[in-house]
Every structure is written in C-alpha cells, then in structure tokens.
Amino acid sequence: MAMNKNTKNILIAAGVTALSVAAVGTLYHFTVKSMMKLALDRKEPKIMNKGREKLMGSEELSVIMGKLMDAAEKLESQDHETVEITADDGVRLVAHWYPCEGAKRVIVAMHGWRSDWSRDFGIISQFWHKNGCSVLYAEQRGQGDSGGEYMGFGLLERYDCLRWVNWVQEHTDSSLPIYLAGISMGASTVLMTSGFELPERVHGIMADCGFTSPHAIWKYVVQNNLKIPYGLYSAVADELCRKKIQVSSKDFSCAQALENCKIPVLFIHGTDDHFVPVEMTFENYKACKGHKRLLVVPGADHGMSFLVDTQGYENAMTEFFKDFD
C-alpha cells in the first residue's frame, strides 16, 4: 500500500530526530569520558590541556605561578630524605621527609589534584620550619613519583594518608604531636582520613579549600565552570569512576568522616575560589563534630589564602599549634 505524503514526512522527521539524538548522545558520552580521564587518570588527555585552565579559574594562578615555582625549587633544593612505602592495595607511595632540629611537632602534608608537593607547600614550608615542624610531604597516588594509574579524589588517598601517619609513628619521637595538613584535594584527603580511628599522637587537621565529596565537586565544576547540564553526566561519570578505582564517587564524603571526627580541625578557604566554592568548607565545618575553627580569607582564589593573607593564616596556625600541641 502506498505511503501518503504526511506519513512519509513524519517518518523522515522522526529519523532525523533519532539521528540527532544519537549524535548528541555520542558527543555527550565522549565529553564525559574525557572529563573523567582528566579527573582520575594519571596521564592528562591532550584534548583537555586548554580546558584545564578554564577548570581551575586560573587567571590569578598564572600571575603568581612564578612566585610559587621559586618557592618550590627552594624547597626541593634543601637537604631531605625521600622515603617509600607500599599502600594497602600494593601501590608504591613516595614522600619527602624534612626533619627539623628541635622539632615541636610533625606534619603530614597532602598536596592537591594534578599538582605536586613542592609547588603546593613551598610557599608555607619556611613558616613551618621556623615554627619547629618536621614535615613529611607526600606525593599523592597517580601523581609525581608515586605509583598508581588513577587519582581517587580522597576516596583512595585517605588510606594512603593513614599509612603515612603510621610511618611517622614508627620513625619519629613518640612525644611529638602529629598534624595532618592538606590543600584542595589534599584537604579533602585529610578530612576523610579523620573518619578513621587515628593514633593519639594525631592532635589536629588543617584543611585548606577542600571539597565535600568527589560527586559534589564534579557536579559543581561541570555546571558552573563548564556550563554543561549535570543530569546524564552523573550516572555516566559514576559508572566510569567505579570501573577505574572500584568505588563510587558517592560512597564516602568529608561530612561522613567529620561526623565521627574526634580531633580539632582548622578549616581555611578563600571567598573568591573559582574551583572549590567556599560554601563547601562551610558544609564541612557544619558537619564536623569535634573542636573546629574557621579562617575565611576575603578575595582569595583557590589555594591562594596564604598569599593573600599571610599574617592571618600564620596567626591562625600558630594559635592552633599553641592550643592543641
């Protein structure tokens, strides 16, 4: 039987629509896959090199990068010991040990996402040294000289952090208090570590611009920095996350850990953070059941609080050590 003209047009339109939807779906899945490679894979996708700068909201970062790199080079050039341990899952982990003569305390420092230990902490390292801190600067899994093909946004790194605490326990004076310090993803790492039953020597945590959970930060970046609807992204991203690191982005959060936190926490964040919104630190602060303090730095972008308000930052940390050593 012959097909009438209207029916034919409807079928053609339906076919075009189906092809368009399929094309959009394919493009969307490719975009999500690329984003998850950027988020978790050790090797950064080439296609994302330009997009990463947009992700980080990095106009201010590019202006001060020279200062950060100078501080990083100075820290790396100082005498120190490179140490290695094995993570619970067999991954080789590397850290850099800087003992301080006459030390008053020990800090385990965890750096951020797609960064490194010397760049994130070079700028504050002299303050720590002058104030009697021996420091173990860890290299996060999936980055630098540590092993692992993937980063875990704190979900895996919290176990690594606990292993480094145990290393400090075994290799330092048992009378020295231990503090955990982290910036960005490193801050979320140490906050998630607070959910463990930590040794009595751990006296406090210092968390600078940490996010609440991997799921929450991915949602924020996709919606606010990349301007992409998050609906379908969530399910696909979580599926890819499970395949890569065998855990869901929703399986654990800083809030869950902090609900059981028994040690003091100093939360720090800049008001102008374009990568991790300051509201996430407010959420973490609210969830924390232990003793807590908050330093909010007006005008500071992501990880820039120490540079924007050096005196305020140092005062807050000095008081924290004084009260909880």
Buried (B, 14 or more C-beta within 10 A) or exposed (E): EEEEEEEEEEEEEEEEEEEEEEEEEEEBBEBBBBBBBBBBBBEEBEEBEEBEEEBBBBEBBEEBEEEBEEBBEBBBEEEBEEBEBEBEEEBEBBBBBBBBEEBEBBBBBBBBBBBBBBBBBBBBBEBBBEBBBBBBBBBBBBBBBBBBEBBBBBBBBBBBBBBBBEBBBEBBEEEBBBBBBBBBBBBBBBBBBBBBEBEEBBBBBBBBBBBBBBBBBBBBBBEBBBEBEBEEBBEBBBEBBEEBBEBBBBBBBBBBBBBEBEBBBBBBBBBBBBBBBBEBBBBBBEBBEBBBBBBBBEEBBBBBBBBBBBEBBBEBBEEBBEEBE
